[in-house]
Amino acid sequence: MLRAAAARRKAVERMELPLVVGVDGSESSLTAVDWAVDEAARHGLRLRLVYASLWERYEYEGESPSDDPEQRSEEARVGDVVDSAAARARRRDPAVEVSTNVRPEDSVSALLHEGRSAAVLVTGCRGRGGLKGLLLGSVSLAVAARAYCPVIVVRGDPAGLAGAHERILLGAGDPASTAEAVRFAFREAEARDCVLDVVRAWRRPAHEATDHSAPAGVPVRLHEQRASLLLDALLRDAAADHPGVRVRPTTVEGPARTVLLKRSAAADLVIIGARRRKGHLGLQLGRVGHTLLHHADCPVAIVPQHE
């Protein structure tokens, strides 16, 4: 009971924070702005557009004179990008409160800093400087792997981006890394009034696949039953807190990244958890997260589970 109450209190506090979206003038970031406006409206959040500009840092540090024509040109371009993105957001939904911020940092540092006081961070899947042929920009990957708050990378086909499937997909992994993701998924499904598909992938150990001494089907049923029991335990508290959410739990044999990737084609958002190890500054994503961020057919939410 105390743990559930603490989770609800954290959810309320999170909803008082803004939804932050990174902008850089690229087509991918404008798609992210559109998606973020709709998301902010669903949850009643303020929207903050963030642009990272190293030129601003140089100006603050006095490394470039204010009358430098190149700097003035860059400042004008940054202003145009930010103002254009803000105008686009307000046109899409005038009821959403929009603010802007230009940070004197590189893109990753700026967004990670903003994520400390954000309900959610939203990025496009590729930035203005992305190389042709890359499936995911380095900024999006670094932010998704290290941010303090949930990160949503906006990618996928038009149906998934538009929310046409009316379905959220949650990958139910290790309970130690998924508890926050479960609560996030229930809130998202409730806000959208849509179905929540929860998938727990399981696999037989390699030695069982080649062991012909055991009765046929017995090891398979045991592993499937364990996956089902774990799934029930993982969903119990969140389902009680959100009784109106239509939940469809499923256990599937196979690699989690393959199972979730295939099902992302019929979802509007796929959600997974990721552990954040204290003091660890490297990329904290597993193979499932990498696969979805690079290939999913809908936006991907990475929800951190802090130690």
C-alpha positions in Angstrom: 0.0 0.0 0.0 2.7 2.5 0.9 4.7 1.7 -2.3 1.5 2.2 -4.4 0.7 5.5 -2.6 4.3 6.7 -3.2 4.0 5.8 -6.9 0.8 7.8 -7.2 2.4 10.8 -5.5 5.3 10.6 -7.9 2.9 10.5 -10.8 1.2 13.6 -9.7 4.5 15.5 -9.2 5.6 14.4 -12.7 2.4 15.7 -14.3 3.2 19.2 -12.9 6.4 19.3 -14.9 6.5 20.3 -18.6 6.9 18.0 -21.5 10.2 18.9 -23.2 10.9 18.4 -26.9 14.2 19.1 -28.6 14.1 21.2 -31.8 16.8 21.9 -34.4 14.9 22.8 -37.5 15.1 19.3 -39.1 12.0 17.6 -40.5 12.4 14.9 -37.8 12.3 17.4 -35.0 9.2 19.1 -36.5 7.5 15.7 -36.6 8.5 15.4 -32.9 7.0 18.8 -32.1 3.6 17.8 -33.7 3.6 14.5 -31.7 4.6 16.3 -28.5 1.8 18.8 -28.8 -0.7 16.0 -29.0 0.9 14.2 -26.1 1.0 17.4 -23.9 -2.7 18.0 -24.7 -3.6 14.4 -23.7 -1.9 14.8 -20.3 -2.6 18.4 -19.6 1.1 19.3 -19.7 2.9 22.5 -20.5 5.2 22.2 -23.6 8.8 23.5 -23.6 10.8 23.6 -26.8 14.6 23.4 -26.3 17.3 24.3 -28.8 21.0 23.7 -28.0 23.3 26.3 -29.4 27.1 26.3 -28.8 27.2 29.8 -30.3 25.3 31.0 -27.3 28.0 29.5 -25.0 30.7 31.2 -27.0 28.9 34.5 -26.6 28.5 34.1 -22.8 32.2 33.2 -22.5 33.3 36.2 -24.5 35.0 34.1 -27.1 33.3 35.8 -30.1 32.6 39.5 -30.5 29.0 40.5 -30.6 29.4 42.3 -33.9 30.8 39.2 -35.7 28.6 38.8 -38.8 28.8 35.0 -38.7 27.6 34.9 -35.1 24.7 37.3 -35.9 23.7 35.1 -38.8 23.8 32.0 -36.5 21.8 33.8 -33.9 19.2 34.8 -36.4 18.9 31.3 -37.7 18.5 29.9 -34.2 15.8 32.5 -33.5 14.0 31.5 -36.7 14.1 27.8 -35.9 12.8 28.3 -32.3 10.1 30.8 -33.3 8.9 28.7 -36.2 8.7 25.6 -34.0 6.7 27.5 -31.3 4.3 28.9 -33.9 3.8 25.4 -35.3 3.0 24.1 -31.9 0.5 26.8 -31.1 -1.2 26.3 -34.5 -1.6 22.6 -33.8 -3.3 23.2 -30.5 -3.7 26.7 -29.1 -4.8 25.3 -25.7 -1.3 23.9 -25.0 0.9 26.4 -23.2 4.2 26.7 -25.1 7.5 28.1 -24.0 11.0 28.1 -25.5 14.6 27.8 -24.2 18.0 28.1 -26.0 20.7 26.4 -24.0 24.4 27.2 -24.4 25.4 23.5 -24.6 25.7 20.6 -27.0 22.5 18.9 -27.8 22.9 15.8 -25.5 24.0 17.8 -22.5 21.1 20.3 -23.0 18.4 17.7 -23.2 19.8 15.6 -20.3 19.9 18.8 -18.2 16.3 19.7 -19.2 15.2 16.1 -18.4 16.0 16.7 -14.7 12.9 18.9 -14.5 10.7 17.3 -17.2 7.8 14.9 -17.1 8.9 13.4 -20.4 11.6 14.2 -23.0 10.7 13.9 -26.7 13.1 13.8 -29.6 13.0 13.1 -33.3 14.8 10.0 -34.6 17.3 12.0 -36.6 18.8 15.5 -36.2 19.8 18.1 -38.7 23.4 16.9 -38.7 22.5 13.2 -39.2 24.3 11.2 -41.9 22.2 9.9 -44.7 21.4 6.2 -44.2 21.6 6.3 -40.4 18.4 4.8 -38.7 18.8 6.8 -35.5 20.7 9.9 -34.6 23.4 9.8 -32.0 21.7 12.5 -29.9 18.4 10.6 -29.7 20.3 7.4 -28.8 22.4 9.1 -26.1 19.5 10.9 -24.5 17.3 7.7 -24.5 20.1 5.8 -22.9 21.0 8.3 -20.1 18.1 10.6 -19.3 16.7 10.8 -15.8 13.1 11.0 -17.0 11.1 8.9 -19.6 12.3 9.6 -23.2 10.1 9.2 -26.3 11.8 8.9 -29.7 9.3 9.8 -32.4 9.7 7.5 -35.3 7.6 5.0 -37.3 5.0 4.9 -40.1 2.1 7.4 -40.5 -0.4 5.2 -38.8 1.7 4.8 -35.7 2.5 8.5 -35.5 -1.2 9.4 -35.9 -2.3 7.0 -33.2 -4.6 5.2 -35.6 -4.1 1.8 -34.0 -5.5 2.8 -30.7 -3.2 0.4 -29.0 -0.2 0.8 -26.6 2.4 -2.0 -26.5 4.4 -2.6 -23.3 7.4 -5.0 -23.2 7.3 -6.6 -19.8 10.9 -7.4 -19.0 12.7 -8.0 -15.7 10.7 -6.6 -12.8 13.8 -4.8 -11.6 13.8 -2.7 -14.7 10.1 -2.5 -15.6 8.1 -1.3 -12.6 8.2 2.4 -13.7 7.5 1.4 -17.3 4.4 -0.4 -16.2 3.0 2.6 -14.4 3.9 4.8 -17.4 2.1 2.5 -19.8 -1.1 2.4 -17.7 -1.2 6.2 -17.5 -0.6 6.5 -21.2 -3.4 4.0 -22.1 -5.8 5.7 -19.7 -5.1 9.1 -21.2 -5.6 7.8 -24.8 -8.6 5.5 -23.8 -7.0 2.7 -25.7 -6.0 -0.9 -25.3 -2.8 -1.8 -23.5 -1.1 -4.9 -24.9 1.5 -6.3 -22.5 3.9 -8.9 -23.8 6.2 -11.0 -21.8 8.7 -12.9 -24.1 10.2 -16.1 -22.8 12.8 -18.6 -24.1 13.7 -22.1 -23.2 17.4 -22.7 -22.2 19.4 -24.2 -25.0 20.0 -27.5 -23.3 16.2 -28.1 -22.9 15.7 -27.6 -26.6 17.9 -30.6 -27.3 17.0 -32.7 -24.3 14.8 -35.6 -25.5 14.6 -37.4 -22.1 11.9 -35.1 -20.6 8.2 -35.7 -21.5 7.2 -33.8 -24.6 5.9 -30.3 -23.8 6.5 -30.3 -20.1 9.5 -27.9 -20.0 7.7 -25.6 -22.4 4.6 -25.4 -20.2 6.7 -24.7 -17.1 8.5 -21.8 -18.7 5.3 -20.4 -20.2 3.6 -20.7 -16.8 6.4 -18.9 -15.0 6.2 -16.1 -17.6 2.5 -15.8 -17.1 2.8 -15.7 -13.3 5.5 -13.0 -13.5 3.4 -11.0 -15.8 0.4 -11.2 -13.4 2.5 -10.0 -10.5 4.0 -7.2 -12.5 0.7 -5.8 -13.6 -1.4 -6.3 -10.4 -0.8 -3.0 -8.6 -1.0 -0.8 -11.7 -4.2 -2.6 -12.9 -5.8 -1.9 -9.5 -4.9 1.8 -9.7 -6.3 2.1 -13.3 -9.3 -0.2 -13.4 -10.7 1.4 -16.5 -7.7 0.4 -18.7 -8.3 -2.5 -21.0 -5.3 -4.8 -20.6 -4.4 -7.7 -22.8 -1.5 -9.6 -21.3 0.3 -12.2 -23.5 3.3 -14.5 -23.1 5.2 -15.4 -26.3 8.1 -17.7 -26.9 11.0 -16.0 -28.7 13.6 -13.2 -28.4 12.0 -10.1 -26.8 13.5 -7.7 -29.4 12.0 -9.7 -32.3 8.6 -10.2 -30.7 8.2 -6.5 -29.8 9.6 -5.2 -33.1 7.0 -7.3 -35.0 4.1 -6.1 -32.8 5.2 -2.4 -33.1 3.6 -2.4 -36.6 0.2 -2.5 -34.9 0.9 0.0 -32.0 0.9 3.7 -31.5 3.6 3.6 -28.9 5.9 0.8 -27.6 7.2 1.2 -24.1 10.1 -0.6 -22.3 11.9 -0.1 -19.1 15.7 0.5 -18.7 17.8 0.3 -15.5 19.8 3.4 -14.6 22.8 2.3 -12.5 24.0 4.9 -10.0 27.2 6.5 -11.0 27.3 4.8 -14.4 27.7 7.4 -17.2 27.7 5.1 -20.3 24.9 4.1 -22.5 22.4 2.1 -20.4 20.4 0.3 -23.0 20.2 -3.4 -23.8 19.6 -5.1 -27.2 15.9 -4.7 -27.0 16.1 -1.0 -26.6 18.6 -0.6 -29.4 16.5 -2.7 -31.8 13.3 -0.8 -31.1 15.0 2.7 -31.3 16.5 1.8 -34.7 13.7 -0.2 -36.3 10.3 0.2 -34.6 7.2 1.1 -36.7 5.9 3.5 -34.0 7.3 5.9 -31.4 9.4 4.3 -28.7 9.3 5.2 -25.0 12.3 4.3 -22.8 11.3 4.6 -19.1 14.2 4.6 -16.6 14.1 2.5 -13.5 16.5 4.0 -11.0 18.3 2.0 -8.4 
